Amino acid sequence: MSTGNVEKAILAEMGKPQSGLIDRVTRHNQIFLHNFTQSVERSCECQLMGCTQSFDLTLIPNQVLYPKYCEEHRSEYRRSNFMRQIAAQPEIYRFDTVKVISEPAPPYFAARFSDPA
């Protein structure tokens, strides 16, 4: 797809229920479907959890792929560094993962194998 039109390929994959291309593209970008015939400015919020910054996008005719993150968090390193800094704050809630080792025994087995003392 290096010589093809990426926008057309994205639009063609949009109708499919499961698309690897759409999954890869929307990992770091967002898709805006629009029918503007002239460039339009639009304000968007950064979609990185914990970031409250907004940034301006210029919606261009016949283009549907746009950045998902603000200018400060466009690189993978900056996003992971931001998340590390957020996680280091003491007021951030943390949850340990819960793992079910085994299902509870039925009551008649529990009574039979429990310690009588």
Beta strands, then each sheet from edge to edge (+ up, - down):
strand 1: 29-31
strand 2: 40-45
strand 3: 54-59
strand 4: 65-67
sheet 1: 1+ 4-
sheet 2: 2+ 3-
end
